């Protein structure tokens, strides 16, 4: 499984909005610049996130985006699935009942266990915990590299 660039950008956008004070609006240009997301691509990403209820778009000259939910109520799995669709490590897991060898295949249990572990980790990673972790890492690392997408979380 490899996430698309669109999903990576969606995660960055939600991470940025999560790092701001509650109900604080961010303009598309700001998100694009701070999180190193091409502005045209950001429009597609934010449209998807708005459609799935993770951000609210504010129209007009002073428009922008705000989180529609608290960062503690949004996890990585939700954002990944909003963009990619359901996550499956293997085709056997997509249509479990269609595999004629499922009952005797020795790998089935491994795929099931790995899938369950992945879902647990992605669900546990809320955006409030990711912002907290980013700030902790910055303290340990000291100066933040200004060329990284997460540098704006500390300004």
N, C-alpha and C positions, 0 to 999 in steps of 0.2 A: 504494500500500500504506500503510495506516495501522494501527498497532498498537492493540489494545484496551486499555482501562483495566486489565483483569486482567493483561495482559502487562506493562504498566508497573509494576504492583504486584509482580509476580513478580520483575522485575529489581531493584526497590528492596529486596525482602526478601533476595534472594541477595547483593546488594551489601552490605547491613548485616551479614549473617552472615559474609561474606568479610572484613569489616573487623575482626572479632573474632579473638582468639587461637584457634589450632586447637583443635577439639573443645570450644569454649566454647558453652554452651547459652544461648539467648535465649528468653524467654517471649513469647508472642503479644502480650501487652499492651505489652511493651517495643518490639517490632518495629513494632507499630501506631503507638505514640506517636512513636518516633524517626524513622520513615520516612513519616509522614503517610499511613497506609493505614487505611481504616475497618476496625475489628476484625472485623465480620461478613464483609467481603469477604476479609480476610486468611485466614480459615479456609478458604475455597474455594481460594485461591491456594496455601496451604501443603499442602492435600490433593492438589492436582495435582502440586506439586513433590515431595511425598513419593512419590506413585504413580510418577513418572518417575525416582526415585532420586537426586534432587539434595539433598533434606533428609531427615533422620530425625526422626520425631516421638517425643518422650519423654512418656509418659503419667504421670498422677498429679499430686498437689498441687504437686510441685516440677518439673513437666514443662516442656516447651518444645521448641525445635527446634535442631538442629545441622546443619551441612553434612555431607552424606554423601560428598562428594569434596573434594579440595583446590581452592581458588579458581583455581589455575593450570590445573586440569583442566576447568574449566567456562567456556564462552564464551557470548557473547550469542546466537549463532545457536541453540545448544542450548536455551536458556531460551525464546526466542521460539517455536521449533518445538514445545517441550513444551506450550505454552499454545495457540498458534495453529494448529499443524499446519505442514506444509511451506510455505515462503515462496516465492511466485512473483510477479514484477513484473507479469505479464500472463497472460491466459488462454491465449495461444499457447504459453506455456512449461509449462502444466499437462499438456496432452495434445499433445505435439509432433507425434506422428504422425497426429493426427486433423485437422489443418489442411490443407485441400486446396491452399492457396496457399503453403505453407511453402517449397517449393523455389524459388519465383519472387518471393516477397515481399521487398522491400528492407528492411523493418523487422525482420525475423527476426534478422538478424545483430546489430542494435543491441540488441534485447531479450536475446539470448544473452550479449553482452558485458557489458551492464549487470547482468544476473543474476549472472554470474560474479564481477564486481567487488564486488557487494553481499555475496555469500556469503563472499568472501575477507576483507572488512573485518569482518564480524560474527564470523567464526571466529577472527580474530586478536585480537579484544577479549576477553581472558580477564578473569575477575573480579579476579585478583590485579593485573593491569595497570590495571584501572579504579580499584581502591583506591589504588594507587600514584599514578595520575594525579590523583585527587581530593585527595590529600594535597599534591601539588606545586602544584595550583591554589590550594589554601587558603593555602599559603605566599606565593604571588604576590599573592593577593587580600587577604591580611591577615585581618581579622575576618570570620567566617562569618555570614551572615544566618541568624538563628535560626528564620526562617520557611521555610526550605528543607528538602526531604527529606534532603539529604545532610549537614546540619549535624551529625548524630550520628556521622559517620565520624571526626570530629576531637576528640571528647571523651574 
